[in-house]
Amino acid sequence: MGKDLAIDLGTANTLVYARHKGIVLNEPTVIALNEKTHDVLAMGHEAWQMIGRTPGYIVAVRPLRKGAITDFEVTQRMIRLLLKRAGVSRMNRPRVLICVPSAITEVERRAVEEAARRAGAAETYLIGQPMAAALGAGLPIHEPLGNMVVDVGGGTSETAVISLGGVVALRAIRVGSFDIDAALQVWVRREYGIAIGERTAEEIKVAIGTAYPVDNTAKAEVRGRDLMTGLPKNVILSPEEVRTAIDEQVTAIVDSVVQCLGQAPPELAQDLIVQGINLVGGGGMLRGLDRRLSAETAIPVRLVNAPLECVVLGAGKCLEAFDSLMDLFMGPEPL
């Protein structure tokens, strides 16, 4: 019983929570494979360092895109590695609770369950990320009170209004941090004629990326490959330029929050004016996103403590009180 695990299988990062122990693993969702031998060379931070730097026969891949499994075999191997690192062996097959996007389709749901089963899980349960995030943020989700969670992840952004242990209004879009990084790559390519990699785009976003005008005069030096000459080239980017580059994606996230508010019953909408909006997920840490949301919704917005770990901590609470919180799980019980 002590080996029960909760896994936040995110597009960007994977976190594992072990019952009675807390978070035991926090790694990027990346796995490096040798295509000649089909061996797994590295996983997590080690594999992330290889992105864009490998010879042709070694590929560093993200097995999930937009919150869904794109490569079943690789995902299965990755979950097996995660369980092994968490101390699971053939002798002690754990119950596994996996956090998934609430917009997941029936086919995607079965793929996650099957991947976990083949990787060594005795039983697999699923919980929606917004519900887990609300639990992790310590919100009173079982009370007749409107609680709103905005979870901006690597591949998806989900907004949910939760009351009495259920989701009352939900809006999920497949736009997240990776789309913001990709938009930045495209903009730099178009405006400056320079090709930059996925990791460089992410570093620029973290350094000077903003969703709302802020008092920040810092600029970032960007190194990339000149498309005309093929030679390395440096340019200087300002926060205003980065904000322009990513505006379309940020606007899509903000619009989805506004639409979710429009679906909420009037009584719960009143609660939200007092309770505010809770921002979670790695994408929620984009500078100024809370202020942009607050400006467009006229509702106070707060970034929760530990936004990256919030979802897996909520799933961990479900493990610690498994029987009493089982009604929060998604779909039918596993066979």
Order of alpha helices (4+ residues) and beta strands (2+ residues): beta-beta-beta-beta-beta-alpha-beta-beta-beta-alpha-beta-alpha-beta-alpha-beta-beta-beta-alpha-beta-alpha-beta-beta-alpha-alpha-beta-alpha-beta-alpha-alpha
